[in-house]
Amino acid sequence: MGLAGIKDVADRAGLSIATVSRALSGKANVSAKSRQLAKAAADELGFVPSYHASSLASGRNHNVGLVVPSIHRWYFSSVVEGVSGTLLDAGYDLTLYNVGDRPERRHSVLNDFLLRKRLDAVIAVALVLSETEINQLLAIHRPIVGIGGALAGASTIRIDDARLARTATEHLLGLGHTRIAHITGEAELNQDFKLPGIRRAGFEAAMQAAGRAIRPEWVVSADFTIQGAYASARHLLASAAGRPTAVFAASDEMAIGAILAARDFGLRVPQDLSVIGMDGHELGEVFGLTTINQDARGQGALAARMLLETLDAGAKRPDKGTPPSAAATDREYPTEFLVRNSTAVPST
């Protein structure tokens, strides 16, 4: 008995060959019933779709490239989860490029790997692409979605980091705190969209608007990890005579590090020290951390959906190309302020 073909699957399912092809390739314009019939028939006959043939016919590889600066960071790994889940549901593969802090690796990815024909589209996370790099991808009909900040000519998803940092600081001010410290990111992390600097600027703007002095010794830096912030916060809190009553950390992981450091000195959170973070890390709920949730997984899922919609729209065009870059959109992703029990009115 020979291998089953797509016509055999269509006959078994009672569907047209075109419907079976759409159903098995993960396209959206197929009813749930037809998709189930096609998959059941394919399973019964042992039919495996030929993605090579499908690529030749459609001009697509069903593969999206995802470029991140660091896969071991919570935010980036959460974005990867959101992207990969959405692409898998749509029948797409994911190629991950973890460029790290090596300029030559980043250059080779952005100027070589992404231009190869095997990718249909690109998602760039927290990376500023040059106009030349964006135009190279658009010229070969590779749509781009950026996460983390605006990219000229490309669709982007971002949050307003300065405004949210100001909101977090204003929460502490509103509770009556005047002695507020800030844990920011180290200088080497202030690259591309300059996240640490932007969040620090939001903190400073809120303090200045409230007429509160910013003490230089109360602005300390760490590496956006629990361990790094724990060490920095121990220095910050070491002197009983000059301690702040509240800390705004530029990430939840650093906020958790500050909470752990406070415990070392017998400080109660929030009675002796209020702590607020940003991001929406899962551990925040465990520590009762007040924070602003930016839903990193949701951002990744949205980026993938935006790309899939762009690819579908391009497939319907007569020239099979990507819609013009003028259609690019800059979306501010919604956030949620989560007030838990790590912040309170100062006791003194």
TORKOL-4160 file (C-alpha; in steps of 0.2 Angstrom, whole numbers, padded with zeros to 4 digits, m for minus):
348
<pt num="1" X="0000" Y="0000" Z="0000"/>
<pt num="2" X="0007" Y="0017" Z="m0005"/>
<pt num="3" X="0009" Y="0033" Z="0005"/>
<pt num="4" X="m0008" Y="0042" Z="0007"/>
<pt num="5" X="m0009" Y="0059" Z="m0002"/>
<pt num="6" X="m0019" Y="0074" Z="0001"/>
<pt num="7" X="m0032" Y="0068" Z="m0011"/>
<pt num="8" X="m0035" Y="0053" Z="m0001"/>
<pt num="9" X="m0037" Y="0063" Z="0015"/>
<pt num="10" X="m0049" Y="0074" Z="0006"/>
<pt num="11" X="m0059" Y="0059" Z="0000"/>
<pt num="12" X="m0059" Y="0051" Z="0018"/>
<pt num="13" X="m0064" Y="0068" Z="0026"/>
<pt num="14" X="m0077" Y="0072" Z="0013"/>
<pt num="15" X="m0069" Y="0089" Z="0010"/>
<pt num="16" X="m0061" Y="0098" Z="m0004"/>
<pt num="17" X="m0042" Y="0097" Z="m0007"/>
<pt num="18" X="m0041" Y="0116" Z="m0004"/>
<pt num="19" X="m0050" Y="0115" Z="0013"/>
<pt num="20" X="m0039" Y="0100" Z="0019"/>
<pt num="21" X="m0024" Y="0110" Z="0013"/>
<pt num="22" X="m0029" Y="0125" Z="0023"/>
<pt num="23" X="m0034" Y="0115" Z="0038"/>
<pt num="24" X="m0018" Y="0105" Z="0039"/>
<pt num="25" X="m0007" Y="0121" Z="0037"/>
<pt num="26" X="m0015" Y="0129" Z="0052"/>
<pt num="27" X="m0024" Y="0143" Z="0042"/>
<pt num="28" X="m0038" Y="0153" Z="0051"/>
<pt num="29" X="m0051" Y="0152" Z="0037"/>
<pt num="30" X="m0057" Y="0135" Z="0041"/>
<pt num="31" X="m0071" Y="0130" Z="0052"/>
<pt num="32" X="m0068" Y="0120" Z="0068"/>
<pt num="33" X="m0078" Y="0105" Z="0061"/>
<pt num="34" X="m0068" Y="0104" Z="0045"/>
<pt num="35" X="m0052" Y="0106" Z="0053"/>
<pt num="36" X="m0056" Y="0091" Z="0065"/>
<pt num="37" X="m0062" Y="0081" Z="0050"/>
<pt num="38" X="m0046" Y="0084" Z="0040"/>
<pt num="39" X="m0035" Y="0080" Z="0055"/>
<pt num="40" X="m0044" Y="0064" Z="0059"/>
<pt num="41" X="m0043" Y="0058" Z="0041"/>
<pt num="42" X="m0025" Y="0063" Z="0040"/>
<pt num="43" X="m0021" Y="0053" Z="0056"/>
<pt num="44" X="m0031" Y="0038" Z="0050"/>
<pt num="45" X="m0021" Y="0037" Z="0034"/>
<pt num="46" X="m0004" Y="0042" Z="0042"/>
<pt num="47" X="m0003" Y="0057" Z="0030"/>
<pt num="48" X="0011" Y="0069" Z="0034"/>
<pt num="49" X="0010" Y="0086" Z="0025"/>
<pt num="50" X="0024" Y="0091" Z="0014"/>
<pt num="51" X="0030" Y="0108" Z="0021"/>
<pt num="52" X="0043" Y="0109" Z="0007"/>
<pt num="53" X="0029" Y="0108" Z="m0006"/>
<pt num="54" X="0018" Y="0119" Z="0004"/>
<pt num="55" X="0032" Y="0132" Z="0004"/>
<pt num="56" X="0034" Y="0131" Z="m0015"/>
<pt num="57" X="0016" Y="0133" Z="m0018"/>
<pt num="58" X="0013" Y="0148" Z="m0005"/>
<pt num="59" X="0030" Y="0156" Z="m0005"/>
<pt num="60" X="0030" Y="0154" Z="0014"/>
<pt num="61" X="0041" Y="0144" Z="0025"/>
<pt num="62" X="0030" Y="0145" Z="0040"/>
<pt num="63" X="0044" Y="0150" Z="0051"/>
<pt num="64" X="0046" Y="0167" Z="0060"/>
<pt num="65" X="0063" Y="0173" Z="0067"/>
<pt num="66" X="0063" Y="0180" Z="0085"/>
<pt num="67" X="0078" Y="0190" Z="0090"/>
<pt num="68" X="0081" Y="0194" Z="0109"/>
<pt num="69" X="0096" Y="0201" Z="0118"/>
<pt num="70" X="0096" Y="0188" Z="0132"/>
<pt num="71" X="0086" Y="0172" Z="0134"/>
<pt num="72" X="0089" Y="0169" Z="0152"/>
<pt num="73" X="0081" Y="0185" Z="0158"/>
<pt num="74" X="0063" Y="0183" Z="0164"/>
<pt num="75" X="0056" Y="0196" Z="0153"/>
<pt num="76" X="0063" Y="0190" Z="0137"/>
<pt num="77" X="0059" Y="0171" Z="0141"/>
<pt num="78" X="0041" Y="0177" Z="0145"/>
<pt num="79" X="0040" Y="0185" Z="0128"/>
<pt num="80" X="0047" Y="0170" Z="0120"/>
<pt num="81" X="0033" Y="0159" Z="0128"/>
<pt num="82" X="0020" Y="0171" Z="0121"/>
<pt num="83" X="0027" Y="0171" Z="0104"/>
<pt num="84" X="0030" Y="0152" Z="0103"/>
<pt num="85" X="0013" Y="0147" Z="0109"/>
<pt num="86" X="0004" Y="0158" Z="0096"/>
<pt num="87" X="0015" Y="0152" Z="0082"/>
<pt num="88" X="0013" Y="0134" Z="0086"/>
<pt num="89" X="m0006" Y="0136" Z="0087"/>
<pt num="90" X="m0005" Y="0143" Z="0069"/>
<pt num="91" X="0006" Y="0130" Z="0062"/>
<pt num="92" X="0022" Y="0140" Z="0062"/>
<pt num="93" X="0040" Y="0136" Z="0067"/>
<pt num="94" X="0050" Y="0148" Z="0078"/>
<pt num="95" X="0069" Y="0151" Z="0075"/>
<pt num="96" X="0076" Y="0160" Z="0090"/>
<pt num="97" X="0092" Y="0171" Z="0089"/>
<pt num="98" X="0099" Y="0175" Z="0106"/>
<pt num="99" X="0112" Y="0189" Z="0101"/>
<pt num="100" X="0118" Y="0192" Z="0119"/>
<pt num="101" X="0130" Y="0207" Z="0122"/>
<pt num="102" X="0142" Y="0202" Z="0107"/>
<pt num="103" X="0141" Y="0216" Z="0093"/>
<pt num="104" X="0148" Y="0204" Z="0080"/>
<pt num="105" X="0134" Y="0191" Z="0083"/>
<pt num="106" X="0120" Y="0204" Z="0083"/>
<pt num="107" X="0127" Y="0211" Z="0066"/>
<pt num="108" X="0128" Y="0194" Z="0058"/>
<pt num="109" X="0110" Y="0190" Z="0064"/>
<pt num="110" X="0103" Y="0207" Z="0058"/>
<pt num="111" X="0113" Y="0208" Z="0042"/>
<pt num="112" X="0114" Y="0190" Z="0036"/>
<pt num="113" X="0103" Y="0177" Z="0045"/>
<pt num="114" X="0087" Y="0187" Z="0044"/>
<pt num="115" X="0089" Y="0190" Z="0026"/>
<pt num="116" X="0089" Y="0172" Z="0021"/>
<pt num="117" X="0073" Y="0166" Z="0012"/>
<pt num="118" X="0069" Y="0153" Z="0026"/>
<pt num="119" X="0060" Y="0166" Z="0037"/>
<pt num="120" X="0043" Y="0174" Z="0033"/>
<pt num="121" X="0044" Y="0188" Z="0046"/>
<pt num="122" X="0054" Y="0194" Z="0061"/>
<pt num="123" X="0051" Y="0199" Z="0079"/>
<pt num="124" X="0064" Y="0210" Z="0087"/>
<pt num="125" X="0063" Y="0212" Z="0106"/>
<pt num="126" X="0071" Y="0227" Z="0115"/>
<pt num="127" X="0083" Y="0230" Z="0100"/>
<pt num="128" X="0084" Y="0246" Z="0091"/>
<pt num="129" X="0086" Y="0242" Z="0072"/>
<pt num="130" X="0093" Y="0255" Z="0061"/>
<pt num="131" X="0083" Y="0262" Z="0046"/>
<pt num="132" X="0095" Y="0252" Z="0034"/>
<pt num="133" X="0091" Y="0235" Z="0043"/>
<pt num="134" X="0073" Y="0238" Z="0043"/>
<pt num="135" X="0072" Y="0243" Z="0025"/>
<pt num="136" X="0083" Y="0227" Z="0020"/>
<pt num="137" X="0069" Y="0216" Z="0028"/>
<pt num="138" X="0055" Y="0226" Z="0021"/>
<pt num="139" X="0063" Y="0226" Z="0003"/>
<pt num="140" X="0062" Y="0207" Z="0003"/>
<pt num="141" X="0044" Y="0206" Z="0010"/>
<pt num="142" X="0049" Y="0201" Z="0028"/>
<pt num="143" X="0037" Y="0211" Z="0040"/>
<pt num="144" X="0044" Y="0216" Z="0056"/>
<pt num="145" X="0036" Y="0219" Z="0073"/>
<pt num="146" X="0047" Y="0227" Z="0087"/>
<pt num="147" X="0043" Y="0225" Z="0106"/>
<pt num="148" X="0050" Y="0237" Z="0118"/>
<pt num="149" X="0050" Y="0254" Z="0108"/>
<pt num="150" X="0046" Y="0263" Z="0092"/>
<pt num="151" X="0055" Y="0257" Z="0076"/>
<pt num="152" X="0053" Y="0268" Z="0061"/>
<pt num="153" X="0044" Y="0259" Z="0047"/>
<pt num="154" X="0040" Y="0244" Z="0058"/>
<pt num="155" X="0025" Y="0239" Z="0068"/>
<pt num="156" X="0029" Y="0240" Z="0087"/>
<pt num="157" X="0022" Y="0236" Z="0104"/>
<pt num="158" X="0028" Y="0245" Z="0119"/>
<pt num="159" X="0023" Y="0252" Z="0136"/>
<pt num="160" X="0026" Y="0270" Z="0142"/>
<pt num="161" X="0040" Y="0266" Z="0154"/>
<pt num="162" X="0043" Y="0284" Z="0159"/>
<pt num="163" X="0024" Y="0287" Z="0164"/>
<pt num="164" X="0023" Y="0270" Z="0173"/>
<pt num="165" X="0039" Y="0274" Z="0183"/>
<pt num="166" X="0031" Y="0290" Z="0188"/>
<pt num="167" X="0015" Y="0282" Z="0193"/>
<pt num="168" X="0024" Y="0270" Z="0204"/>
<pt num="169" X="0034" Y="0284" Z="0212"/>
<pt num="170" X="0018" Y="0294" Z="0214"/>
<pt num="171" X="0010" Y="0279" Z="0223"/>
<pt num="172" X="0023" Y="0280" Z="0236"/>
<pt num="173" X="0022" Y="0299" Z="0238"/>
<pt num="174" X="0003" Y="0297" Z="0239"/>
<pt num="175" X="0005" Y="0286" Z="0254"/>
<pt num="176" X="0015" Y="0300" Z="0263"/>
<pt num="177" X="0033" Y="0294" Z="0259"/>
<pt num="178" X="0046" Y="0307" Z="0257"/>
<pt num="179" X="0062" Y="0297" Z="0259"/>
<pt num="180" X="0061" Y="0287" Z="0243"/>
<pt num="181" X="0076" Y="0277" Z="0236"/>
<pt num="182" X="0077" Y="0270" Z="0218"/>
<pt num="183" X="0086" Y="0254" Z="0212"/>
<pt num="184" X="0090" Y="0257" Z="0193"/>
<pt num="185" X="0099" Y="0246" Z="0180"/>
<pt num="186" X="0118" Y="0246" Z="0178"/>
<pt num="187" X="0126" Y="0257" Z="0165"/>
<pt num="188" X="0129" Y="0242" Z="0153"/>
<pt num="189" X="0111" Y="0238" Z="0153"/>
<pt num="190" X="0106" Y="0256" Z="0147"/>
<pt num="191" X="0107" Y="0251" Z="0128"/>
<pt num="192" X="0095" Y="0251" Z="0114"/>
<pt num="193" X="0079" Y="0258" Z="0121"/>
<pt num="194" X="0088" Y="0263" Z="0137"/>
<pt num="195" X="0075" Y="0256" Z="0148"/>
<pt num="196" X="0084" Y="0259" Z="0165"/>
<pt num="197" X="0087" Y="0277" Z="0161"/>
<pt num="198" X="0069" Y="0280" Z="0155"/>
<pt num="199" X="0062" Y="0272" Z="0171"/>
<pt num="200" X="0074" Y="0282" Z="0182"/>
<pt num="201" X="0069" Y="0298" Z="0173"/>
<pt num="202" X="0051" Y="0294" Z="0177"/>
<pt num="203" X="0056" Y="0292" Z="0196"/>
<pt num="204" X="0065" Y="0309" Z="0196"/>
<pt num="205" X="0051" Y="0318" Z="0187"/>
<pt num="206" X="0038" Y="0312" Z="0200"/>
<pt num="207" X="0050" Y="0317" Z="0214"/>
<pt num="208" X="0054" Y="0334" Z="0207"/>
<pt num="209" X="0035" Y="0337" Z="0204"/>
<pt num="210" X="0032" Y="0334" Z="0222"/>
<pt num="211" X="0046" Y="0345" Z="0228"/>
<pt num="212" X="0055" Y="0331" Z="0236"/>
<pt num="213" X="0074" Y="0330" Z="0235"/>
<pt num="214" X="0083" Y="0315" Z="0227"/>
<pt num="215" X="0097" Y="0310" Z="0238"/>
<pt num="216" X="0111" Y="0303" Z="0227"/>
<pt num="217" X="0116" Y="0289" Z="0239"/>
<pt num="218" X="0098" Y="0283" Z="0238"/>
<pt num="219" X="0100" Y="0280" Z="0219"/>
<pt num="220" X="0109" Y="0263" Z="0217"/>
<pt num="221" X="0111" Y="0252" Z="0203"/>
<pt num="222" X="0110" Y="0233" Z="0200"/>
<pt num="223" X="0109" Y="0220" Z="0186"/>
<pt num="224" X="0090" Y="0218" Z="0185"/>
<pt num="225" X="0092" Y="0201" Z="0195"/>
<pt num="226" X="0086" Y="0197" Z="0213"/>
<pt num="227" X="0104" Y="0193" Z="0218"/>
<pt num="228" X="0111" Y="0209" Z="0211"/>
<pt num="229" X="0098" Y="0220" Z="0219"/>
<pt num="230" X="0100" Y="0211" Z="0235"/>
<pt num="231" X="0118" Y="0216" Z="0236"/>
<pt num="232" X="0114" Y="0234" Z="0231"/>
<pt num="233" X="0100" Y="0235" Z="0243"/>
<pt num="234" X="0110" Y="0229" Z="0258"/>
<pt num="235" X="0122" Y="0244" Z="0255"/>
<pt num="236" X="0107" Y="0255" Z="0253"/>
<pt num="237" X="0099" Y="0249" Z="0270"/>
<pt num="238" X="0115" Y="0247" Z="0280"/>
<pt num="239" X="0115" Y="0263" Z="0289"/>
<pt num="240" X="0100" Y="0264" Z="0302"/>
<pt num="241" X="0103" Y="0283" Z="0303"/>
<pt num="242" X="0100" Y="0286" Z="0284"/>
<pt num="243" X="0088" Y="0274" Z="0278"/>
<pt num="244" X="0074" Y="0278" Z="0266"/>
<pt num="245" X="0056" Y="0273" Z="0270"/>
<pt num="246" X="0052" Y="0267" Z="0253"/>
<pt num="247" X="0060" Y="0260" Z="0238"/>
<pt num="248" X="0055" Y="0260" Z="0219"/>
<pt num="249" X="0064" Y="0246" Z="0210"/>
<pt num="250" X="0065" Y="0247" Z="0191"/>
<pt num="251" X="0060" Y="0229" Z="0190"/>
<pt num="252" X="0051" Y="0216" Z="0200"/>
<pt num="253" X="0066" Y="0205" Z="0202"/>
<pt num="254" X="0076" Y="0220" Z="0210"/>
<pt num="255" X="0061" Y="0224" Z="0221"/>
<pt num="256" X="0061" Y="0206" Z="0228"/>
<pt num="257" X="0080" Y="0208" Z="0231"/>
<pt num="258" X="0076" Y="0223" Z="0241"/>
<pt num="259" X="0063" Y="0214" Z="0251"/>
<pt num="260" X="0076" Y="0200" Z="0255"/>
<pt num="261" X="0089" Y="0213" Z="0260"/>
<pt num="262" X="0077" Y="0222" Z="0272"/>
<pt num="263" X="0073" Y="0206" Z="0281"/>
<pt num="264" X="0092" Y="0204" Z="0284"/>
<pt num="265" X="0091" Y="0220" Z="0294"/>
<pt num="266" X="0075" Y="0215" Z="0303"/>
<pt num="267" X="0065" Y="0228" Z="0293"/>
<pt num="268" X="0047" Y="0224" Z="0291"/>
<pt num="269" X="0039" Y="0226" Z="0274"/>
<pt num="270" X="0029" Y="0237" Z="0273"/>
<pt num="271" X="0028" Y="0243" Z="0291"/>
<pt num="272" X="0047" Y="0249" Z="0290"/>
<pt num="273" X="0050" Y="0249" Z="0272"/>
<pt num="274" X="0038" Y="0250" Z="0257"/>
<pt num="275" X="0044" Y="0242" Z="0241"/>
<pt num="276" X="0036" Y="0244" Z="0223"/>
<pt num="277" X="0042" Y="0236" Z="0207"/>
<pt num="278" X="0038" Y="0235" Z="0189"/>
<pt num="279" X="0035" Y="0221" Z="0176"/>
<pt num="280" X="0023" Y="0208" Z="0183"/>
<pt num="281" X="0034" Y="0194" Z="0188"/>
<pt num="282" X="0026" Y="0178" Z="0194"/>
<pt num="283" X="0036" Y="0179" Z="0210"/>
<pt num="284" X="0028" Y="0196" Z="0214"/>
<pt num="285" X="0012" Y="0187" Z="0220"/>
<pt num="286" X="0022" Y="0176" Z="0232"/>
<pt num="287" X="0031" Y="0191" Z="0240"/>
<pt num="288" X="0015" Y="0202" Z="0240"/>
<pt num="289" X="0024" Y="0214" Z="0229"/>
<pt num="290" X="0015" Y="0230" Z="0223"/>
<pt num="291" X="0019" Y="0232" Z="0205"/>
<pt num="292" X="0014" Y="0237" Z="0187"/>
<pt num="293" X="0010" Y="0221" Z="0177"/>
<pt num="294" X="0015" Y="0224" Z="0159"/>
<pt num="295" X="0011" Y="0206" Z="0154"/>
<pt num="296" X="0026" Y="0200" Z="0144"/>
<pt num="297" X="0018" Y="0184" Z="0138"/>
<pt num="298" X="0004" Y="0194" Z="0131"/>
<pt num="299" X="0015" Y="0206" Z="0122"/>
<pt num="300" X="0024" Y="0191" Z="0114"/>
<pt num="301" X="0007" Y="0184" Z="0109"/>
<pt num="302" X="0001" Y="0200" Z="0102"/>
<pt num="303" X="0017" Y="0202" Z="0091"/>
<pt num="304" X="0014" Y="0185" Z="0084"/>
<pt num="305" X="m0004" Y="0188" Z="0080"/>
<pt num="306" X="0001" Y="0205" Z="0072"/>
<pt num="307" X="0014" Y="0196" Z="0061"/>
<pt num="308" X="0002" Y="0182" Z="0056"/>
<pt num="309" X="m0012" Y="0195" Z="0051"/>
<pt num="310" X="0001" Y="0204" Z="0040"/>
<pt num="311" X="0007" Y="0188" Z="0032"/>
<pt num="312" X="m0011" Y="0184" Z="0028"/>
<pt num="313" X="m0015" Y="0201" Z="0021"/>
<pt num="314" X="0001" Y="0200" Z="0010"/>
<pt num="315" X="m0005" Y="0183" Z="0004"/>
<pt num="316" X="m0021" Y="0190" Z="m0003"/>
<pt num="317" X="m0012" Y="0204" Z="m0013"/>
<pt num="318" X="m0009" Y="0201" Z="m0031"/>
<pt num="319" X="0009" Y="0202" Z="m0030"/>
<pt num="320" X="0010" Y="0191" Z="m0014"/>
<pt num="321" X="0020" Y="0205" Z="m0006"/>
<pt num="322" X="0020" Y="0212" Z="0012"/>
<pt num="323" X="0008" Y="0227" Z="0014"/>
<pt num="324" X="0017" Y="0243" Z="0012"/>
<pt num="325" X="0027" Y="0249" Z="0028"/>
<pt num="326" X="0015" Y="0264" Z="0029"/>
<pt num="327" X="0003" Y="0252" Z="0037"/>
<pt num="328" X="0015" Y="0250" Z="0052"/>
<pt num="329" X="0007" Y="0254" Z="0069"/>
<pt num="330" X="0014" Y="0259" Z="0086"/>
<pt num="331" X="0004" Y="0251" Z="0100"/>
<pt num="332" X="0005" Y="0255" Z="0118"/>
<pt num="333" X="0001" Y="0239" Z="0127"/>
<pt num="334" X="m0011" Y="0240" Z="0142"/>
<pt num="335" X="m0004" Y="0238" Z="0159"/>
<pt num="336" X="m0012" Y="0234" Z="0176"/>
<pt num="337" X="m0007" Y="0242" Z="0193"/>
<pt num="338" X="m0007" Y="0229" Z="0206"/>
<pt num="339" X="m0008" Y="0235" Z="0224"/>
<pt num="340" X="m0003" Y="0221" Z="0236"/>
<pt num="341" X="0004" Y="0222" Z="0253"/>
<pt num="342" X="0022" Y="0228" Z="0251"/>
<pt num="343" X="0017" Y="0246" Z="0251"/>
<pt num="344" X="0009" Y="0256" Z="0265"/>
<pt num="345" X="0009" Y="0273" Z="0274"/>
<pt num="346" X="0026" Y="0276" Z="0283"/>
<pt num="347" X="0026" Y="0272" Z="0301"/>
<pt num="348" X="0037" Y="0287" Z="0306"/>
